[in-house]
């Protein structure tokens, strides 16, 4: 997949590297700004509870 993307980018290798970097930065931005906030309520990681009856650790 990465080879296919690399072959289809225009320019020589420095230009391709710069475009590739921009694509990676754009993908990370989209994930953090839109995908992760949308998916966060659907994940079970926020349902972490610790049973604490008000007793100390040595009790």
C-alpha positions in Angstrom: 0.0 0.0 0.0 2.8 2.5 0.9 4.6 1.6 -2.3 1.5 2.3 -4.3 1.1 5.7 -2.6 4.8 6.5 -3.1 4.7 5.7 -6.8 1.6 7.8 -7.4 2.9 11.0 -5.7 4.2 13.6 -8.1 7.8 15.0 -8.1 11.2 13.7 -7.1 11.9 12.0 -3.7 12.2 15.2 -1.6 8.9 16.4 -2.9 7.3 13.0 -2.3 8.7 12.9 1.2 7.2 16.3 2.0 3.9 15.3 0.6 4.0 12.0 2.5 4.7 13.9 5.7 1.8 16.2 5.0 -0.5 13.2 4.4 0.6 11.6 7.7 0.1 14.9 9.6 -3.3 15.3 8.0 -4.4 11.8 8.9 -3.2 12.2 12.5 -5.1 15.5 12.8 -8.3 14.0 11.4 -8.0 11.1 13.8 -7.5 13.2 16.9 -10.0 15.9 16.0 -12.9 13.8 14.6 -12.5 10.1 14.8 -11.3 9.6 18.4 -13.8 12.0 20.0 -16.6 10.3 18.1 -15.5 6.8 19.1 -14.6 7.7 22.7 -18.1 7.3 24.2 -18.5 3.9 22.5 -15.4 2.5 24.2 -15.6 0.7 27.5 -12.4 2.4 29.0 -14.4 5.0 30.9 -16.3 2.4 33.0 -13.4 1.7 35.3 -14.4 1.7 39.0 -12.6 0.8 42.1 -14.6 -0.6 45.0 -13.7 1.5 48.0 -15.8 1.3 51.1 -13.9 4.1 52.8 -11.5 1.7 54.5 -7.8 2.1 54.6 -5.4 -0.2 52.9 -4.4 -1.8 56.1 -7.9 -2.6 57.3 
